[in-house]
């Protein structure tokens, strides 16, 4: 980092990167500059985030309000989530114990780890990743465009797979297919494909 950025910029880049576990631990995972530093803003930290993004150290997941083709035309450039480029880095930076990672029980942050894992898998497969919101009533983890198809994706850390947001998304856009990743096995119901988390690389 020090080779390609000034000392001042390196401090900002590290601060943004180090804030990601705290950003993903929030109920609203939208990136907030104030989490990096009190009084933080896009003008202060925006270039640092772009540096991380272009370096491949993070994945930037833009918010969309309308899940229609072409999906990028409906992205909100001011609202986004940041995921670490490697889920192992997120686990290390967050300080999760091996026992918690292996069991996954009784820890809310495991949900953020699962999301980061899916984000990494999707981005590695060449997808641009987005998330969708409908006011304050719904927020869908990921939305992809595959050809002319728009696909909504929900991520669950456990076997229980009830999802209000995915239901609202399906009701509004009537997609041919939607996907739910969880610890459940393969299945399909009401045009929702149920896929185990480990199969994300197949998408």
N, C-alpha and C positions, 0 to 999 in steps of 0.2 A: 504493500500500500504506500509506504513512504517513498518508494521509487517513482510512483506515478501521480502522487498528490502532494500538495504542500503540507507543511506541518499543521497549519491551521485547519485545512480541509480534512486532514487525516483524523483530527480530533472529532470533527463533526460526523465523519463517516463511521467511526467506531461507536460514537454515541447512538446513532441511528440503528446500527447493527445490534448493539447490545440491548436496545429497547424492545426488540422483537418479541422475546418471551412475555414481557409485560403487556405489549400490545395485544398478543393473542390470548392472554389470560382474561382480558376484559370480556364482558358479555357482548358488547358492541366491538367487534374486532377491527373496525375501521381504523386506519393509521391516524394517530393524533400526535401532532408535533409537540403538544404540551407534555406528553409522556416522556419525550426525549429530554426536554428542558423546559422549565417554567418560562412562559413567554415565547416559546418556540413557534416558528411559522414556516410556511412554504418558502419564503424568500431566504430564510436562514438555512434550512435543511433540505430544500428541494434538490439542489445540485448533488448533495451527498447521497440521496436516495437513488438518483439517476446513475451515479457512479457505481453504486452497489448493484443496481439492476443490470447495467451494461457489462459489468464484470462477471455476471452470472452467480453472484453470491446470494442474491435474493430473487424471488419471483413476485412480480407486481400483479395483483389481481384487481382489475378495475371494476367499479360498480356500473351496472346498467339499470335503466328504468324500464326499458322496453326490450323484450327478448324476441327480436325480429331480425331477419337478414337485411343488410349486412350488420352483424352484431357490433362491430367496432364503431359504426356510425352513431350508436346510441350509448357509448361509454361516457361516463362522467369523469373527466380527467382530474378533478379535484378530490375525488373520493376513491380510496383504494385500500386494500389490505396488503401487507407484506408478509411473505413466508420465507423462511430460510431455504437456501438452495440445497440443503441436505438435512433430512429429518434428524440424523444423528447429531448434527451441530445444535439443533434446537434442544434436544434432550440434554446434551452436555451443558449448554449455556443456561438452561433452566434449573439444572441441578437435580433432576429426577433420579431417584435411586433405581438400580437394576431391578430390585424386587417389584417396585411399582410399575415399571415398564413391562415386566414379564406378566404380572398378574392383571394390571389394568383396573384393579378394583378400588373403588372408593376415592378416586382422584379425578376431579373435574378437568384438570389440565390435560389428561389423556385425550380428551376430545379435540383439543388444539393440536396435539401431536398427530392424531388421525387425519385432521384436515391438512396439515402441512405435508404429511405423507402422500395424500391424494394429489395435492397441488404439485408436488415434485414429480409424481408419476405422470400426470397429465402434461406438464410442461416438457418433460423428457420425451414424450411421444410427439412433440411438435405442436401442441395446442396452445393458443392464446387463451388465458383463463380470465373469466369474469365472474362476478357474483351479482345477484339480482335482489332488489328490494322493491316492495310495494308499500310505500308510505311507512307506517310503523307497524303494519299488520303482518308482514312476512319478510323473511330474508332467506334466500336460497344460497347454499354454500358455493356452488359453481354452476356456470352456464357455458356451454361450448357451441361452436358452430362447426359441423362436420358436413362438408358439401353445402347443400341448401338446408340441411336439417339443424334445428336448434334443440339442444339437449340439456335438460335441467338435471343437476346432480345434487343429491343430498348425502351427507356423510354422517354416520352414526358410529360411535365407539363400541356399542354393545349389541346384543341380539335384538333388543326391543327397538322396533323400527317405525313407530308411529311418527308422522311428520306433517304438521299443519301447513308449513310453508310450501312443501312440494305439492300438496293438494291444491293450494291456492294457485300456484304456478300452472298446474295442469288444467285447472278449471278456466283460467284466463286465456291460455295460449293453445290449448288442445294439441300438444306435441304428439308426434307419432310414437315417440319413445322417451321415457325418462329413466333415470338410474338412481338406485339407492345402494350405497356401499355401507356395509356393516359387518358384524361378526357372524351374521346368518349365512346359510348356504345359498347356492344358486337357486333362483326361482323367478317367477313372473306372474304378475297379477295386475289387472286394470291398466295395462300398458306401462307398468313400472317393472323394470328388470332389477331384481335383487341380486347383487354381486358381493361376494366376500371381499374384504379389504385387500387381501393379498393379490387379487386378480386385476388390480387397477392398471397394471402394465399392458394388459391385453386390449384395452379400449382403443 
